[in-house]
Amino acid sequence: MIDIGSTTISQLNWQIYQRLKQALSLNLRRQIFIAVCDNQQLRNSLVENLEVDLTSTIDYTEKTQNNNKNILFVTLNLNLNNPNPVTQINQWFTENPEYQKTQEYQILGFQIIGVESLTKQPSTVQWSFISNLKKIETNLSILESSILLWINRPWLNSIKQSAPEFWHWHTGIFEFEGDPTPIAPRKNKSSLLNQQTSKSFLSPKISPPSINTVRPLMALEQKSYTTIDVESKNLTVHLLPPAPQKLPELPIGLDQEPENTPLPKWELVELANLVWSEISRKSGEEKTSLEKQQFQILKQIQDLNKSKYPSPELAIAYQALGDFHRDRVLAGEISEQSLIIAIRAYEMVIDWTFQDAGNMSQFSPSQIPVLDIFNDLATLYWMLSRQIKSSKSDSLVYLERSIILYQMAIGEINPSQKETYARLQKNLGLAYGDLANYQEAENNWEKSAMAYQEAILYLDTVTYTQDYASTLNNLGAAYWNLAQHTQAVAHLQGAISAYGEAIDYFTPEIEPLNYAMIQNNLGIAYWNLAQFQQQPSETLMLKAVDAYLEALKYRTPEIAPLACAATKNNLGTTYWHLAKQFEEHQIRNQLFHQAIAAYSQAVSIAQHFSPSQLTFDLLATYNNIGLAYYQIVIEGKITSDKDSQMSNLESALDYHLLAYTGWQQTNIDTVEGKETTVNHIVRTIRIFYNKYGIQGQNLALTKIPRDLLPKILGML
C-alpha cells in the first residue's frame, strides 16, 4: 500500500482524500457519495487506503468478546452480471451473517469499484446499471449503510444525464485529478537492428520515422452486396469481411428491447438514442442547433420507415445523417459516439441500396455516391480503430474492414479520377501500416509501401505538391519499418532516397515543422544504415548528425519540445557511435562530450512531460549518459586531472542510479533493462576501486540505495 501523504499523490488529491475520509467518518445513514478518478492506479491506492483508514483491526479467525464495536468499511467489485450495488450489498450481508451482529460490528459503508468495466459490456448491461441507479430512492429504504461509488468522468456524465433520480440523491462528489492510466505499458517505439553496437552501450532508443497522417477519404456486413452497371447490366458482387459482433457499446438509454421491435424500427430506435445521447453532451445554442438539424433528418427517416416499400429517399436520408456526423468529425469533433452514428447511418445506406439489383437501379450516381460512401465508411472505421478504448481484437476488426472498404472504393473509381485514386492508395498505405502493428508486420509493411508507390505515380507534383511530399515521407517510413524485418540495406537505401526527394518539396520558412520532421527521419535512416556497413561508417554517421542539426534549427524547445527532445536523443546516440569510429583520443573525447550534451538537453526537456508522451526511453538515455562518462574516464590518460576524473566517475554512477530508480518505480516488467543497469553500476564501482582504491570504492558505495546494496556487494 502506498503512503497517502507521500509524493505519489498530489497535494490537491491528498486534500480531497481527507475530505472524503472525513465525510465517511461521520457515519451518517443512507448517504451516497461519488468519487471520480480517471487514473486507475491512483484509484486503487485511494480505495485501499480508505479501507485501511476506516476499518478497525478485526481478527477474522477468532471471535473476540469485546464491548467496543469493530468498525468495518467494505470494498465490493461491481457484479457485471447483475450491476445493482444495493442488491450486491444485501448479498454480502447474506454471505457474511456474522457482521449483522450489531453489538459487535458496525458497518461504516460500502465502496463500489469496477464501474468503468461496464463500458466493455453490452448496452443492455449498461442500461441495467443505470436503471438500478434510478431506483435508488426505493432501495435506500432497505439499506442502513452509506455507499461510495467510484467512477470515471465518462460515466459521471452518463449518470448525470441518464439517472437524474440518483444524481438528485447523492450527498457529495469528490473529483480527483490525474491522467487516465494506460491500458498496457508503453512499448518501445522502435526495434532498431544494431549488429555492430558495442555491448556496453544500451540499445539506442531512436524514435522511428514520423508518418504524415492525412484525412483518409472516408463504408458493411457479411453479405454479398450487388451493384449493377445500368448501361451494361453487368452485376458486380462485393464480398465484405465479417461484421464485428458489436460496435463499442455506449452508456445510452433504449426505450424497448430489440426482440419486441421489428428490425427496421429497432435500428432506428437505436440510432435515434445514439443521436440524442450525443446531443445531450452539448449545451446552450450549440445543443439547440444540433437538435433542430438532426430532428428534421430523424423525422424524415421515421416517416419513410413507415412505408411498406421504402423509397430511394430513405437511403438518401440515412446518408444525410451520416454526412452530418462525418462533417463534425472532419471539423475536429472526433468522439467515439459521432464515429459510430456516422458508421451506422452509412451502413443503412449500403444495406438498403445494395440488397438487390432492383434497388440499385433506382439511383443515379449523383443521388447515392457509392465511391464517396465506401471512402467515408472506410475512414470512419480507421478512425474508430485508433479512437476506441477497447480490446486489440476489436481494433483489428475495424482496421481490416477499413482496408477492405478502401479496396472496394478503388474498384469503383473512374480512370479519370487520378487524384482520388492516389489519395485512396495513400490512405490504404496508412491503414496497412497500422495493421502491421497488430499482425504480419513484414507482409503488411510491404503492402503499405506498394500502396504509397502507387499513389506517387498518380499525384501531380505541381498541383498536389504537399500530398506528393507527404506520401514520399510515408513511403520512407514504410521502407524503414521493412528494413527492421528484411533486406535491411536495400530498404534503408530506399528510405533515404524517399526522404531525400521529399525534402525538396518542403520550404523550411513556410513549413518548418514538416521540414524538420523529414530531416529527423533522414537522420534516423542514415544512422540505421551505418549499423550494417562492414567498413568504417563515419560518413553515414556525419550525414545523420547534419540531418539532426538541421532539424533542430526548427524543432526548438519553445516550439516543439517533445520533437526537440526526441531529435536531441537521436543526436546523442549518433555522437556516441561516431566516437567509436575514431582512434584519436582527443576526437573521441570531444564526441563523447557532445553526446552527453545532446542527451542532457533531451533529459532536461523530457522531465517536463510524462513518460507516455515521450517517443524515446528516458531510462535508457540516463544509462547512455552514464556510459559516455564512463568511456571518458577509462580512456583518460594517466596524467589527466584526478578531480575531473572523479567528477566524471561520480556522474556516470549518478546517471546509472537514476536509471535504476526509474526501473524500480515503473510497473513495466523489464527485468533485462534493470539487470543491465545493475551491471553498469557494478562496473563503475570497480573503476572507482581501480583508480582510487578502497577509499574510492567506499565513496561509491555510499551512493547505492539500501535495497540494492546487498546485491552489489555480492557481485563485487
ABEGO torsion letter per residue (X at the ends): XBBAABAABBAAAAAAAAAAAAAAAAGBBGBBBBBBBABAAAAAAAAAAAAAAABBBBBAABBBBBABBBBBBBBBBBBAABBBAAAAAAAAAAABAAAABAAABBBAEBBBBGAAAAAABBAAAAAAAAAAAAAAAAAAAABABBBBBBBBAAAAAAAAAABAAAAAABABBBBBBEBBBBABBBBBABBBBBAABBAABBBBBBBBBBBBBBBBBXXXBBBBBBBBBAAAGBBBBBBBBBBBABBBBBBBBBABBAAABBAAAAAAAAAAAAAAAAAAABBEAAAAAAAAAAAAAAAAAAAAAABABBBAAAAAAAAAAAAAAAAAAAAGBBBAAAAAAAAAAAAAAAAAAAABAAAAAABBAAABBAAAAAAAAAAAAAAAAAABBBBAAAAAAAAAAAAAAAAAAAAABBAABAAAAAAAAAAAAAAAAAAAAABGAAAAAAAAAAAAAAAAAABBAAABAAAAAAAAAAAAAAAAAAAAABGAAAAAAAAAAAAAAAAAABBAAABAAAAAAAAAAAAAAAAAAAAABABBAAAAAAAAAAAAAAAAAABBAAABAAAAAAAAAAAAAAAAAAAAABABAAAAAAAAAAAAAAAAAAAAAAAABBAAABABBAAAAAAAAAAAAAAAAAABBAABBAAAAAAAAAAAAAAAAAAAAAAAABABBBAAAAAAAAAAAAAAAAAAAAAAEAAAAAAAAAABBAAAAAAAAAAX
